[in-house]
Amino acid sequence: MPHYDDELVGIDSRINNMCSLLRTDSEEIRFEGIWGMGGIGKTTLAKHVYKKIHNQFDVSCFLENVREVSSERDGLLCLQRKLLSHLKISSMRI
């Protein structure tokens, strides 16, 4: 049985449910959304799912606080640079 964090009651089943929705073994391109009121653990769930599946991909990047960062001056540029830096680092390893 997976165990991610002692203090996150019930997170294991939510992580497994989200991973099954993503179907990472498929060749399809998929997008899944997590929505709900603030403070219910959406970001925490997304981080744990990312940690579980990111090694299944050639390139991966977790962009955090996108809404907040994008509303700042040059925020979109900052997010773009972070995303592209992961692509650049990955291409250097190949």
N, CA, C and O of each residue as an XYZ file, in Angstrom:
376
protein
N       0.844     -1.188      0.000
C       0.000      0.000      0.000
C       0.882      1.242      0.000
O       1.767      1.361      0.848
N       0.658      2.193     -0.953
C       1.471      3.405     -0.986
C       1.295      4.226      0.278
O       0.244      4.200      0.919
N       2.338      4.947      0.617
C       2.272      5.781      1.808
C       3.035      7.065      1.506
O       4.255      7.035      1.346
N       2.332      8.191      1.426
C       2.948      9.432      0.984
C       3.236     10.406      2.111
O       4.253     11.099      2.072
N       2.391     10.479      3.090
C       2.591     11.438      4.169
C       1.696     11.050      5.333
O       0.490     10.868      5.168
N       2.290     10.927      6.499
C       1.535     10.527      7.690
C       0.407     11.487      8.030
O      -0.607     11.076      8.593
N       0.569     12.750      7.697
C      -0.408     13.751      8.102
C      -1.512     13.973      7.079
O      -2.423     14.761      7.334
N      -1.465     13.316      5.949
C      -2.462     13.520      4.898
C      -3.421     12.330      4.863
O      -3.226     11.378      4.107
N      -4.433     12.403      5.676
C      -5.399     11.311      5.795
C      -6.173     11.162      4.496
O      -6.760     12.123      3.998
N      -6.171      9.954      3.951
C      -6.953      9.650      2.757
C      -6.332     10.083      1.444
O      -6.979      9.975      0.402
N      -5.095     10.570      1.457
C      -4.487     11.050      0.212
C      -4.135      9.902     -0.732
O      -4.181     10.074     -1.950
N      -3.787      8.747     -0.195
C      -3.385      7.617     -1.042
C      -4.467      7.248     -2.048
O      -4.171      7.053     -3.227
N      -5.707      7.152     -1.605
C      -6.787      6.775     -2.516
C      -7.038      7.863     -3.545
O      -7.379      7.566     -4.690
N      -6.876      9.115     -3.153
C      -7.073     10.221     -4.099
C      -5.964     10.238     -5.155
O      -6.224     10.493     -6.331
N      -4.739      9.967     -4.732
C      -3.620      9.908     -5.674
C      -3.840      8.771     -6.668
O      -3.688      8.959     -7.875
N      -4.192      7.609     -6.167
C      -4.425      6.460     -7.050
C      -5.587      6.709     -8.006
O      -5.523      6.312     -9.169
N      -6.642      7.359     -7.533
C      -7.782      7.682     -8.386
C      -7.363      8.640     -9.503
O      -7.721      8.443    -10.664
N      -6.615      9.661     -9.151
C      -6.167     10.626    -10.153
C      -5.244      9.953    -11.165
O      -5.357     10.207    -12.364
N      -4.340      9.104    -10.701
C      -3.434      8.402    -11.613
C      -4.198      7.499    -12.575
O      -3.827      7.385    -13.743
N      -5.252      6.864    -12.099
C      -6.039      6.012    -12.996
C      -6.781      6.858    -14.033
O      -6.977      6.414    -15.164
N      -7.190      8.058    -13.661
C      -7.832      8.953    -14.628
C      -6.846      9.421    -15.697
O      -7.216      9.590    -16.859
N      -5.604      9.627    -15.301
C      -4.590     10.099    -16.241
C      -4.172      9.028    -17.237
O      -3.741      9.345    -18.346
N      -4.295      7.770    -16.853
C      -3.942      6.637    -17.720
C      -2.604      6.879    -18.423
O      -2.543      6.965    -19.649
N      -1.547      6.986    -17.639
C      -0.227      7.289    -18.182
C       0.320      6.194    -19.095
O       1.291      6.423    -19.816
N      -0.283      5.022    -19.072
C       0.162      3.942    -19.957
C      -0.400      4.089    -21.368
O      -0.014      3.336    -22.262
N      -1.293      5.032    -21.580
C      -1.930      5.254    -22.870
C      -1.098      6.211    -23.718
O      -0.333      7.015    -23.185
N      -1.249      6.123    -25.028
C      -0.577      7.045    -25.949
C      -1.382      8.327    -26.143
O      -0.908      9.263    -26.788
N      -2.581      8.378    -25.596
C      -3.446      9.552    -25.744
C      -2.885     10.740    -24.978
O      -2.192     10.583    -23.973
N      -3.195     11.918    -25.471
C      -2.865     13.141    -24.747
C      -4.055     13.446    -23.858
O      -5.192     13.491    -24.328
N      -3.795     13.655    -22.575
C      -4.890     13.865    -21.628
C      -4.618     15.080    -20.758
O      -3.476     15.378    -20.408
N      -5.683     15.765    -20.423
C      -5.638     16.856    -19.458
C      -6.698     16.572    -18.418
O      -7.834     16.243    -18.757
N      -6.345     16.693    -17.184
C      -7.303     16.531    -16.093
C      -7.257     17.787    -15.241
O      -6.192     18.363    -15.020
N      -8.393     18.194    -14.776
C      -8.457     19.369    -13.923
C      -8.860     18.994    -12.507
O      -9.603     18.038    -12.282
N      -8.357     19.760    -11.573
C      -8.739     19.613    -10.170
C      -9.324     20.955     -9.765
O      -8.638     21.975     -9.826
N     -10.566     20.963     -9.357
C     -11.167     22.228     -8.966
C     -11.917     22.075     -7.661
O     -12.296     20.976     -7.256
N     -12.118     23.205     -7.020
C     -12.829     23.231     -5.753
C     -12.452     24.484     -4.990
O     -11.585     25.254     -5.405
N     -13.116     24.667     -3.881
C     -12.827     25.870     -3.097
C     -11.413     25.811     -2.516
O     -10.816     24.741     -2.398
N     -10.904     26.966     -2.163
C      -9.548     27.061     -1.646
C      -9.374     26.306     -0.335
O     -10.281     26.236      0.494
N      -8.185     25.746     -0.177
C      -7.830     25.125      1.087
C      -8.226     23.671      1.253
O      -8.099     23.120      2.347
N      -8.711     23.028      0.175
C      -9.151     21.637      0.323
C      -8.098     20.619     -0.123
O      -8.322     19.411     -0.052
N      -6.937     21.127     -0.589
C      -5.844     20.220     -0.917
C      -5.621     19.952     -2.389
O      -4.997     18.950     -2.739
N      -6.108     20.808     -3.256
C      -5.924     20.593     -4.697
C      -4.444     20.592     -5.079
O      -3.984     19.693     -5.783
N      -3.710     21.584     -4.622
C      -2.286     21.673     -4.953
C      -1.510     20.525     -4.329
O      -0.608     19.969     -4.956
N      -1.851     20.172     -3.117
C      -1.179     19.053     -2.441
C      -1.391     17.766     -3.227
O      -0.446     17.004     -3.432
N      -2.613     17.518     -3.666
C      -2.906     16.331     -4.470
C      -2.112     16.363     -5.771
O      -1.505     15.363     -6.155
N      -2.116     17.505     -6.446
C      -1.396     17.624     -7.715
C       0.095     17.367     -7.532
O       0.706     16.684     -8.354
N       0.690     17.901     -6.468
C       2.116     17.684     -6.200
C       2.428     16.208     -5.990
O       3.419     15.697     -6.512
N       1.589     15.530     -5.233
C       1.843     14.113     -4.953
C       1.638     13.246     -6.198
O       2.371     12.280     -6.407
N       0.653     13.585     -7.016
C       0.462     12.854     -8.277
C       1.672     13.087     -9.175
O       2.191     12.151     -9.782
N       2.118     14.332     -9.255
C       3.300     14.655    -10.060
C       4.512     13.853     -9.590
O       5.224     13.266    -10.404
N       4.742     13.829     -8.287
C       5.881     13.076     -7.741
C       5.798     11.595     -8.093
O       6.819     10.941     -8.306
N       4.584     11.077     -8.151
C       4.408      9.650     -8.431
C       4.636      9.319     -9.906
O       5.138      8.239    -10.217
N       4.277     10.227    -10.825
C       4.308      9.875    -12.248
C       5.355     10.602    -13.077
O       5.560     10.232    -14.233
N       6.024     11.614    -12.546
C       6.901     12.432    -13.382
C       8.031     11.640    -14.034
O       8.491     12.013    -15.113
N       8.478     10.580    -13.419
C       9.594      9.813    -13.994
C       9.170      8.943    -15.176
O      10.012      8.290    -15.792
N       7.889      8.926    -15.495
C       7.396      8.166    -16.649
C       7.503      8.968    -17.947
O       7.156      8.466    -19.015
N       7.981     10.208    -17.859
C       8.035     11.096    -19.008
C       9.465     11.566    -19.255
O      10.273     11.646    -18.330
N       9.762     11.872    -20.504
C      11.091     12.373    -20.849
C      11.337     13.747    -20.224
O      12.445     14.046    -19.778
N      10.310     14.566    -20.199
C      10.401     15.915    -19.646
C       9.208     16.124    -18.730
O       8.082     15.757    -19.067
N       9.458     16.714    -17.575
C       8.351     17.020    -16.666
C       8.671     18.303    -15.913
O       9.831     18.628    -15.663
N       7.624     19.011    -15.563
C       7.789     20.272    -14.847
C       6.510     20.535    -14.068
O       5.412     20.398    -14.609
N       6.645     20.907    -12.812
C       5.482     21.255    -11.996
C       5.487     22.762    -11.800
O       6.330     23.302    -11.084
N       4.546     23.431    -12.436
C       4.421     24.882    -12.289
C       3.427     25.156    -11.174
O       2.262     24.766    -11.239
N       3.914     25.830    -10.160
C       3.123     26.071     -8.963
C       2.626     27.524     -8.937
O       3.294     28.426     -9.443
N       1.466     27.731     -8.352
C       0.895     29.072     -8.168
C       0.790     29.843     -9.483
O       1.131     31.024     -9.544
N       0.320     29.178    -10.522
C       0.263     29.778    -11.854
C      -0.607     31.034    -11.863
O      -0.213     32.045    -12.445
N      -1.759     30.993    -11.243
C      -2.646     32.160    -11.244
C      -1.972     33.354    -10.580
O      -2.005     34.464    -11.112
N      -1.366     33.133     -9.429
C      -0.730     34.218     -8.702
C       0.485     34.757     -9.453
O       0.642     35.970     -9.591
N       1.341     33.866     -9.935
C       2.555     34.284    -10.633
C       2.204     34.997    -11.938
O       2.823     36.004    -12.279
N       1.213     34.480    -12.670
C       0.868     35.071    -13.963
C       0.280     36.471    -13.826
O       0.339     37.252    -14.776
N      -0.278     36.804    -12.681
C      -0.855     38.133    -12.492
C       0.199     39.171    -12.101
O      -0.092     40.366    -12.078
N       1.414     38.727    -11.795
C       2.501     39.640    -11.452
C       3.117     40.220    -12.724
O       2.916     39.707    -13.825
N       3.862     41.292    -12.543
C       4.570     41.881    -13.685
C       5.570     40.852    -14.214
O       6.351     40.297    -13.442
N       5.551     40.600    -15.500
C       6.399     39.603    -16.171
C       6.171     38.190    -15.640
O       7.044     37.332    -15.778
N       5.014     37.937    -15.039
C       4.719     36.631    -14.469
C       4.633     35.529    -15.504
O       5.160     34.436    -15.301
N       3.957     35.818    -16.633
C       3.854     34.800    -17.687
C       5.229     34.476    -18.263
O       5.529     33.323    -18.571
N       6.047     35.495    -18.403
C       7.405     35.284    -18.890
C       8.202     34.416    -17.917
O       8.967     33.547    -18.335
N       8.021     34.656    -16.634
C       8.692     33.857    -15.600
C       8.266     32.385    -15.687
O       9.106     31.486    -15.626
N       6.968     32.149    -15.827
C       6.469     30.777    -15.960
C       6.998     30.123    -17.228
O       7.383     28.954    -17.222
N       7.014     30.890    -18.317
C       7.514     30.363    -19.583
C       8.987     29.973    -19.453
O       9.398     28.918    -19.936
N       9.768     30.816    -18.810
C      11.191     30.516    -18.636
C      11.402     29.259    -17.801
O      12.265     28.437    -18.105
N      10.610     29.120    -16.754
C      10.744     27.924    -15.910
C      10.428     26.674    -16.719
O      11.160     25.686    -16.648
N       9.349     26.710    -17.483
C       8.958     25.563    -18.299
C      10.024     25.255    -19.346
O      10.422     24.102    -19.509
N      10.485     26.282    -20.054
C      11.484     26.069    -21.098
C      12.829     25.635    -20.533
O      13.569     24.910    -21.199
N      13.159     26.061    -19.326
C      14.429     25.635    -18.730
C      14.438     24.130    -18.489
O      15.484     23.490    -18.597
N      13.281     23.566    -18.165
C      13.201     22.109    -17.994
C      13.408     21.401    -19.328
O      14.031     20.341    -19.375
N      12.896     21.973    -20.403
C      13.085     21.382    -21.725
C      14.552     21.457    -22.132
O      15.087     20.507    -22.703
N      15.193     22.564    -21.847
C      16.597     22.748    -22.198
C      17.481     21.778    -21.426
O      18.377     21.160    -22.003
N      17.240     21.642    -20.141
C      18.017     20.720    -19.312
C      17.843     19.296    -19.792
O      18.805     18.529    -19.843
N      16.609     18.936    -20.148
C      16.339     17.588    -20.615
C      17.040     17.305    -21.944
O      17.579     16.216    -22.137
N      17.036     18.270    -22.854
C      17.672     18.042    -24.158
C      19.180     17.915    -24.025
O      19.815     17.259    -24.851
N      19.771     18.530    -23.002
C      21.213     18.402    -22.783
C      21.580     16.995    -22.333
O      22.690     16.532    -22.595
N      20.669     16.317    -21.664
C      20.943     14.973    -21.151
C      20.845     13.929    -22.247
O      21.429     12.852    -22.123
N      20.128     14.219    -23.302
C      19.889     13.227    -24.352
C      21.090     13.057    -25.251
O      21.052     12.258    -26.186
